[in-house]
């Protein structure tokens, strides 16, 4: 389960975020490309835009369910 205390600082403020458990597997970026992007230097994904449409929200929820290490959190500020 993702931890707010361990969230990557690259994440934009908001409800969704990724934390240090991310393995850079591409799943979240494939499922929600308008929300997640990659930090090439660090080799992890992060939220660069919070979902703004019902479609994006559904994509993020699917990414959360598909994340094998549960690195996507849903309790950010």
C-alpha positions as CSV (number, residue, x, y, z in Angstrom):
1,X,0.0,0.0,0.0
2,X,1.4,3.4,-1.0
3,X,2.5,5.7,1.8
4,X,2.0,9.5,1.8
5,X,5.1,9.9,3.8
6,X,7.1,8.1,1.1
7,X,5.6,9.9,-2.0
8,X,8.0,11.1,-4.6
9,X,8.5,14.9,-4.5
10,X,7.8,15.0,-8.3
11,X,4.1,14.3,-7.8
12,X,1.9,17.3,-8.3
13,X,-0.3,18.2,-5.3
14,X,-3.6,16.4,-5.1
15,X,-5.3,13.2,-4.2
16,X,-3.2,10.8,-6.3
17,X,0.6,10.1,-6.0
18,X,3.2,7.4,-6.4
19,X,5.7,6.5,-3.7
20,X,9.2,4.9,-3.4
21,X,7.8,1.4,-4.1
22,X,7.5,2.1,-7.8
23,X,9.4,-0.4,-10.0
24,X,9.0,1.7,-13.2
25,X,7.0,-1.1,-14.9
26,X,5.1,1.2,-17.3
27,X,1.6,-0.1,-16.2
28,X,0.3,3.2,-14.9
29,X,1.8,5.2,-17.8
30,X,0.2,2.8,-20.3
31,X,-3.2,2.9,-18.5
32,X,-3.3,6.6,-17.7
33,X,-0.8,8.5,-19.9
34,X,-2.3,11.9,-19.3
35,X,-1.8,11.5,-15.5
36,X,1.5,9.6,-15.1
37,X,4.9,10.2,-16.5
38,X,8.4,8.9,-15.9
39,X,11.4,10.4,-14.1
40,X,14.1,9.2,-16.5
41,X,17.0,10.0,-14.1
42,X,15.3,8.2,-11.1
43,X,13.6,5.4,-13.0
44,X,10.1,5.7,-11.6
45,X,6.7,7.0,-12.5
46,X,4.9,9.9,-10.8
47,X,1.7,11.9,-11.2
48,X,2.3,15.0,-13.3
49,X,-1.3,15.9,-13.7
50,X,-4.2,15.0,-11.4
51,X,-7.2,13.4,-13.2
52,X,-9.6,16.1,-14.5
53,X,-12.2,14.0,-16.3
54,X,-14.3,10.9,-15.4
55,X,-12.3,9.0,-18.0
56,X,-8.9,9.9,-16.5
57,X,-10.2,9.1,-13.0
58,X,-11.3,5.6,-14.2
59,X,-7.9,5.1,-15.8
60,X,-6.1,6.1,-12.6
61,X,-8.3,3.7,-10.6
62,X,-7.5,0.9,-13.1
63,X,-3.8,1.7,-12.7
64,X,-4.0,1.5,-9.0
65,X,-5.7,-1.9,-9.2
66,X,-3.1,-3.1,-11.7
67,X,0.0,-1.8,-9.8
68,X,1.8,-5.0,-8.7
69,X,3.6,-3.3,-5.8
70,X,0.7,-0.9,-4.8
71,X,2.9,2.2,-5.3
72,X,-0.1,4.4,-6.3
73,X,-1.7,6.2,-3.4
74,X,-5.1,8.0,-3.2
75,X,-4.9,10.2,-0.2
76,X,-2.7,13.1,-1.1
77,X,-3.4,16.7,-0.3
